Amino acid sequence: MPATEVGAKTDFGLRCFERMLLIRGVEDEVQRMFAQGLVRGTTHLCQGQEASSVGVCAALREGDTMTCTYRGHGAVLAMGAQADEVFGEIMGKAKGLCGGKGGSMHLTDVRIGAYGSFAIVGAHLPIAVGLSFASRYLGDDAVSVCFFGDGTTNIGAFHEALNLASLWKTPTVFVCENNRYGEYSPQSLTTPVERLADRAASYDMPGVVVDGNDVFAVHATAGEAVERARSGEGPTLIESLTYRQVGHSRSDPAKYRPEGELDEWLARDPILLLERALVELGVAEDELAERRAKVAEEVAGALARAKSWPDPEPETRFQNIWT
Amino acid sequence: MNEISYRQGITQALADELEADERVVLFGEDIGAAGGVFKATDGLQERFGPRRVLDTPISEQAIVGCAIGAAIRGLNPVIEIMFADFAGVCFDQLANELPKYRYMTDGQVSVGVTVRLANGAGGGFGAQHSQSVENWFLNIIGLKIVTPATPGDAYWLLRAAIRDPNPVLYFEHKNLYNTTGPLDEHEPVAIGKAAVVREGSDITLVASQLMRHRALAAAELLAGEGVEAEVIDPRTMIPFDLETVTASVAKTNRLICVQECSQGGSWGATMIAALMAESFELLDAPPIMVGGDETPIPYSGELEAAWLPSAERIAEAARRTLAY
């Protein structure tokens, strides 16, 4: 690899490293906040899937749109959301991303292209098609990226959305984050096909499999799909193979996992893999440690700020029903 | 006076909004090349092109979801759900996504989607293609619900729905498509305003869509018996113009609500509950709901005719109320 390429790859890797650490840090804190009773309802964490969301979102540019699921803290942070506003929303604070009206499952920040986290499985796939239909109609070249899980490929909206996107050649990139479990059930129990990317053939669109724990690989694969969409060639289905290191939601201890499975995947932790790659590229261990400390401080500061924010005024519940 | 049909009122409203606003885009099943199964979009693709009037697969979830996404990016989509009953296959999009997206994001997005749905009984379409589907959505906050009964109302309310920046479900009654009425001298109609369509001092009949016309026929029967009925068409179910109904009941002290559907969870039940809570003292007799029977809607002409409230059944309810 020429030196300039090494430099560019290193810079990119370090940016991803910080963003992935931020996501990991936020998710670890949210897990603790739950234990402390600071979060209501439920929450769905994404530790172990950081390379997938960061690698894809790094392939986007200003004006592109991203939609994701209730396991969406990572994707929204990957787009560039402020950690304090994410924490604030998860705690239901007035200065949270959605003024405390959305919560953990509905993080949205349209200022940065994060058009919503959706809590009904599959519901946002047709909406993502609509976002990109508008690009074509308006004649701009914005691409719409849509994250969802392996379980989503079994719901009707998946079929309707991919079919329409391919028919109309909308600039949509469908990213299936296959974390091996649909809620509490392994893929083998719910899905007759092993490679979910194969399902793209039904819609005459490319189906691509990528190692979802390798941020460089994810970024390259997403980059190709985004370029394809932007140049008018239509949608792509990416299957990003990854692993959910925690249970489905806070009430799930994930005891259904076969013994040893978690350890195998922890050995392939995306942050660990990236760290190794960066060392190989010549980054000093000290620098990585410094960056870790910097991000940890950022997370702690964001959490402290968000905790200090006031709750919403009760009267605000009547606001923003209507335009 | 220039008469148009209810169907033409809808087509004209769509054409005028397509003409007025480049952001207006139409899509749905068979609405383009075929002009719609009820021909309400006839000629629009020819005139405005396939970029603005698009045929879709039979995919109601995709139709509604795509409209939501397009609206958020600033388009003004008007979509068709062929038979209103098909709302059942895209209920998540209509009930969970469309009305709540703005609220859950605390106003970060506006979802100005107009959904046209063909509603109602009387045409022999059976139990799955004949229901008064507006009632399914009464308990969902964030949707406006429009139910025109005349060509003029159909025209003006559709234009108002398309211009409204909020989600609007616009129900077209299948058995009114061929009815005719004036457009030229018809005043513009705003969403949320009822119409007093016949004045009277003895009893108030509130009825929408097909039932508005039957209530008027019942009023004529009653007039022959010396009873003057006031007939009110709410025209929109959300927001509901309770003020106009209350003003009428203040005068007549008697109320009949006529709907096509069975009673539970209906707009009539909601209206009567509100009126009883706020204006109980205005009533000299218990309000009566006249509706379809408590059965699914049957197919046979004989059975369906018996199922639907007739002018005579409405008049009979009025007589009972007056005799109370």
Interface residues (C-beta under 8 A of the other chain):
Chain A: T65 C98 G99 G100 K101 G102 H106 T108 D109 V110 Y115 G116 F118 I120 A123 H124 L125 P126 I127 A128 V129 G130 L131 S132 F133 A134 S135 Y137 L138 A142 S144 G156 A157 E160 A161 N163 L164 L167 W168 Q319 N320 I321 W322 T323
Chain B: V25 R51 L54 T56 P57 S59 Q61 A62 I63 V64 G65 C66 A67 I68 G69 A70 A71 I72 R73 G74 L75 P77 D92 Q93 N96 E97 Y101 R102 Y103 M104 T105 D106 G107 Q108 V109 S110 V111 G112 I141 G142 P165 N166
